[in-house]
Structure formats: C-alpha cells, structure tokens
Amino acid sequence: MTSSSKQLANTHVAAMSAYTPGLQPTEPGWVKLNTNELPVPPSPRVVEAIQSELAEGGKRLRLYPNPNSAPLRAAVAAHHGLAADNVLIGNGADDVLNLLLRTFCGPDKPAAMTVPSYSLYAVLANAQNAPMLEVTFDRSMALPGDAIAQCPAKLFLLTSPNAPTGVGFSPKDIGDIAKSFEGILAVDETYAPFSGQDCVGLLKEHPNLVIVRSFSKAFALAGLRVGYALASQEIIGLLDRVRDSYNVDRLAQAGALAALGDTDYYANVIADTVVMRDKMASWYESLGWFVYPSVANYHFVEPVSRRGERGLAVATSLYEFLREQKVLVRAFPKHALTESFLRISLGSETEMETLQKVIRDWVAA
C-alpha cells in the first residue's frame, strides 16, 4: 500500500475536525457540571422495563429490536397529540440531526446555524461536504428573525432554548420565521421541557418545520441515546429513507417508552430543576456576575474577578481553578461572544454547594 489512509479518504473528511464532547472523567470524586445531565436517576419504571427486557438470561437480546421503533413512535405521537407518521425515533437527537443533514444538504445545498449554538451542527455539515452558513447573535441574544428568514440555506438549525446561553425564543417568533423561510427550519428543542413552552403547535401550519427532541436531558436518559423528530408525514418519510436500519436498540426503546409513561415523576424533576435554576441565577448575580436568563437546566455566566475584571483570561482562570478542585464546567473560548463566559449545569444541592464554595475560594484567591 503506497497511499496513506488520509490520502484515500474523501477530501472533505480528511480536512474536517471531529466534535469535541465535554470531559467524561472515569475516576470518582468529580462534580460534573459540564454536559447538562440531570443529577437524579430516571424514573424507576425505566429500570423495571430494562430489567424485564433482560429477563430469562437476556434471551431477547438475540433478537433485533423493532426496526422503526413503532411502539415508541406511537407513544411519542400520543404524548404530543400527533400521529405516528409525524414521528421518527433516532439514536439520540444527534442521529436525528445527522439524518436532517443527510437528507437536505450537500455540496450545493448549504445548511445554516446561529452563532453561538451547538457546535456539532458544523461537524455534521462538514461530514456531508455541505457549506455551513452562520447568523450571528449580538450580546442581547435577541432572535435575529429577519436574518434567519432571509438565509439562503436549505436547512436552518435553531436551538430553542439556545445552547449554550439557555435563552428561549417564543413560538410566535419561530412561527414567523418558518412562514418566511424557504428551506427546512429545524428547531432543536432538546431543553424545551425545562422552559414551559415549545413549537409543537406550529407543525400543522408550517410544513417546513421540524422539531428535534431528546430523552437525554429532561428524562435523565443520556446513557441510552434516544431522540426523535416531529414533522410532517412527508419529511418523516424522507428521513426514514436514510435512517440506519435498527438504529435504536431494544433496551433504549424499552427505557424511553417507560419514561414517557411516568409523567408525574418527570414533572416533579422539572419543577425541582426550575427551583434550583432560580436559586443559582440569584446567587451568580449576587457576585456581580452577568448571567443570561436561562430557561434550560444550565446557566451561561460571565465571571468577574476580585478586581472587577472580566474576559477570556478571567473565564479561563476560573475554569482551570474549578478543574483543579475536580469541578467540571464548560468553556467556549473560540468566539468573542462566548469567550468570557462559562456554561454551568444545574446539579444536586450538594454539588451546587461545592461549586459555590470553590467559586468563593477563587474570588478570594
């Protein structure tokens, strides 16, 4: 063999960079506030459903799962007041996003996203050799509706609530964009259960709208990898054509189905999250820090040093100090709008107390 594997690879793949996930420590003792996981376990019904699937020595594992997750599709549809034909189940929301790029984008069919937003979008576009256009927020994080509506992309990916700021956008404003935008508008509602509003009611009047959801966050099932799309029957049919066969395993389907059946448990989890969110926002502000009004399960905060300084160096200092004390948060140093901020997930009461202590130590140092 005379050529290297990189030389043999597609040019656009050889030139691209992979997505960088949040750090996942393997040793105990860390306070993990960097990937927006819930600090509580999923519903006990989830564990029961998975254990049932593993009965008889795991005999069922020799069988393929339902190929299109039909029971889960039906349950998700009922949960949102839609038909099963309006639902597609994916191996996490990331799988659904990949299917959208695979279906609607390519070298002559650009995608688009806001900045800041979920950095995986650009990676998925690169994998399809599709240009990625950008619409940049200003510091107010007001939704640039006109710029999005006039964007020439075939697919626009919009997070609401926004990642990483946690700022939410009204269904009315998003509906106005969908009405004017000539491509597919995909609204990533991964964190919508924490916000008290969503765009599901817009689907009937906007056939170009796709809503992407995840079981990873509000359902505390990040380890199972289940997500879904809500859209017109036509769009779901197109996504199904390029979906991997048996893309969601038996255990994931069973767990997600059980989670949907325990609405009371998750309503209490979300209510507790909102209480903690309000409490922590007030605490950050008491330090003189700027914090965006989050409707998700995290905050985007701009720390201030003891001398009243803020900026990239200050955010980096706090990030490194927290990490030295085994507290993980997320930094975004690659853009002027985000470089002075840290994203901090909401954890348990104990985890938040640890975070507060370490931050107070940093301020005093």
Number of C-alpha atoms within 10 A of each C-alpha: 4 5 7 8 10 11 10 9 11 12 11 13 15 13 11 13 12 12 12 9 11 15 13 11 12 7 6 7 10 15 21 24 25 22 20 25 22 23 17 11 13 23 22 13 19 24 17 14 19 18 14 14 18 15 11 8 8 11 10 15 14 7 8 11 19 16 13 18 21 16 14 24 23 18 20 24 18 13 13 12 11 20 17 19 18 21 27 28 28 27 21 24 23 20 21 24 23 21 22 26 26 18 18 19 21 18 12 11 17 22 30 24 24 21 21 22 20 17 15 16 22 23 20 23 24 22 20 21 21 23 18 20 19 19 16 17 15 12 10 8 18 11 20 15 18 12 15 25 20 13 21 17 26 19 27 30 25 26 26 26 27 26 24 25 24 25 22 25 21 13 16 11 12 22 20 14 20 27 15 13 24 17 19 21 27 23 24 23 25 24 27 24 21 22 20 11 16 20 19 18 13 18 19 12 11 17 17 20 29 26 24 27 25 28 23 23 20 24 26 21 23 19 11 19 20 26 24 25 30 28 26 20 16 13 22 20 16 14 21 16 11 13 22 15 12 15 18 24 18 20 21 23 25 24 26 26 21 22 23 21 15 16 14 10 16 19 15 11 21 20 12 12 22 19 10 19 23 13 11 18 20 13 13 18 14 10 15 13 18 17 21 17 16 23 25 31 26 27 27 25 22 24 29 20 21 12 7 10 11 17 17 20 14 18 25 19 14 21 21 15 17 19 15 11 14 17 20 26 23 21 23 18 17 9 11 13 16 23 18 22 29 26 26 22 24 25 24 17 11 10 17 17 12 15 22 15 12 19 19 12 12 15 15 9 8
